[in-house]
């Protein structure tokens, strides 16, 4: 129900500002600009946005105004801003959202609770992943569908697990790409998560060092004094 209402640009502007050199949309299942990134089915996020379509899908789902707990990490501004936008969108299409603020450590602890919201459980949260982690199926935790052993949310999605196994056995990049496209199409059907864009935070380092590896997290290997 949410997909027609998600405007990735709005989320990225809230997360890191309106300077578009600091973010990238559209973003699919795999990190934009990497070999497995693709456009398969991406029109679910790039097509015309429609709150009315989202409301209709929610109504058709049989949703009965159950409480939806959105967790928000107040000590991480990017995640806090993403959660605020997500909560607003969900409320506008008809979800009964209970927006609960907490620090990141508490959120990590609470999201291990597999019980219903009445027993301290949760419904949704926003987070980020390093681009390298979600550039290939092998390390892409949000697409895992192995039930109790899956990432937070613990979805059971046999087809995605089957495709992940096939990727490990792929003999060449062309086959990997075909599998990645099929994975992405299947994610739009199962919706274990919704990609909100690619954040490109600036990094700065002193002129007195050299050989800094650019991109991704701060890496200190190979760094030398200039």
N, C-alpha and C positions, 0 to 999 in steps of 0.2 A: 504493500500500500504506500510505502514511503517514497519509492523510487521516482514517481512522477513529480514529487515536490522538492527533490534535492537539487539545489543550485550550487554546484561546486565553487563557483566564483565567489558567492556570498560567504561560504564557509572559509575560503582562503583569505578573503579580505578581513574577516573577523579574526582569523588566526594570526596573521603576520602583517596586515596592513594592505593598503591599496597599491603599493608599488609592485607591479606585476613581474618585476625581475626577481622577486622574492618568493614566487609561487608559480605553479604550473597547473593548468586545467586544459583539457580533460585528463583525468587519470582513471585508468581501469584497474584491473586486478593486480597487474604487475607494474613495477616502477617505470614511469615514462622514460623513454630514451634508452632503455636496456633491450637486449635482443628478444626477449619474450613478450615485451609490451605489444599490444595489438588493439584493433578496433572492433573485434567481434562483439556484436550486440551492444556496442557502446552508446547507441542512440537512446538507450534507456536513461542515460544521464546527460546526453548532449542535445536531445530533441527538445521541443517546446516544453517548458515547465508548466504544470497545471495543478494547483491546489484542489480544484474541483475533481480532477481525475483521481487524485489521491484520496479524497473524501469518499468518492464512489467505490473505490477499491476497498477502503476500510469498512464501509457499510456492507459490502458484499462478503467480506470475510467472516461476518458474524460477531464482530467485536461488540461487547456489551458494557462498555465504559469501565472495564476493569482498571485498577490502578496500575500505572506504568512508572516504575522507579528509574529515574535517570540520575546516575551518579556523576558528580562533577568534582574534579580535583582543583581546589582553589589555589594551591601553591604552585601550579604549573600553568602560566597564563595562556599558552596556546590551547591546552586541553580544556581549560575553563571556558575560553571563548567559543571553542567548537561546541561544547556542551550547551552553552546558552543558546546558540543558534539552533542546534538540533532540537532542544526542548521547545523553542518557539515554533518551529515548523511542525512538530508533532502535535502541539496544542492547537495550532491553526487548522489542522486537518481532522481533529476530533479525538485525539488521545487524551485520556485523563492522566496527565503527567504530574508526578510527585518529584520535584527537582530537589535533590539532596546534596548539599555541599559538604565536602570533607577534604582532609589532606590526602596526598597521594598514597602514603603508607596505609592509611585506613581504607582507601579504595581498593588497594591491592588485596588487603585482608578480606574485605567484605565480598569481593567478587569470587572468592572461593566458596561462598555460601550457595549451595545448590537448592535451597529451600524456596518456598513461595515468598512473595514480597511481605506477606503478613508475618513471616518468621525471619525477617532480616535479609531476604533475598533481594534480587535486583532484576531489572529488565534490560537496561542499556547503559553504555558509557562511551565516551570518545577517547581515543588514544592515538599515538603515532608509532610508526615502525621505521627503523633505518631502511633506506632504499635497498641496500644490499640484501637485507633479510627477505624482502618481499619481491625480489627480482626473479626468483626461481621457485618451483613448487617444493623442492626439497626442504627449504627453510621457511616457507610461507605458512606460519602458524594459523592465520585467520581462515585458510581454506581447508584445514584439517577437518575430516568428518568421521573420526574414529571414536565417537561417543564419549564415554566417561574419560577417555584418555586424550580427548581433544582439548583445544584451547578454551578459554573462558566462554561459556555458553554451551559447551559440550554437545555440539550437533552430531547427529548420525547421518552421514551422507555417503553411502557406499560408492556412488558413481565418482565422486571427487577423489576418494581414496584409490579407486581403480585407476583413474587418470594419473594420479600422482605416482603410483607404482609404474605405470607405463612410461612416464617421463624418465624415471631412473634407468629404464631399459632402452631408451631411445638411442639409435645408432648414430644420429647426426643432428645438426642444428635444425634442418628443415622439419624433421619429425618432431623435435622439441617444440617448434613453433606451432605446428598443427595441434599438438596436445594442449599447448597453452591457450590457443583459441577456443578449444573445446571446453577447457576448464573455465574460461571466462564466461562463455555462454551458459554453462551450468550454474555458475555463481549467480547470474541474474535470475535464474529460476529458484534456487534454494535460498539465496540472500542470507548467507551466514554473517556477512558484514557489508557495509556500503562504503566504498572509497570516497573520500571527500576532497581529494586533491593532493598535490605534492608541494610540501613546504621546503623552501630553499633558504635556510637561515644563513646570514652572512657570517664569515669567520675572519678574525684578524689575528695576526701574529707579528712579532717584533722583526725589524729589519736585521737584527743580529743573529738570526737563525736562517737556515736554508734547507732545501730538500724536504719540505713539508708536503705530505701527501694530501692533495686537494680532493674534497668531496667526502660525504659521509661523516662519520664521527671523527673526533680528534684522534689521530694516530701518531705515536711518538717514535716509531721505528724509523731509523735512518736519518733522523733530524740531526743536523750538524750546526756548529757555530759558523756564521758567515765569515 
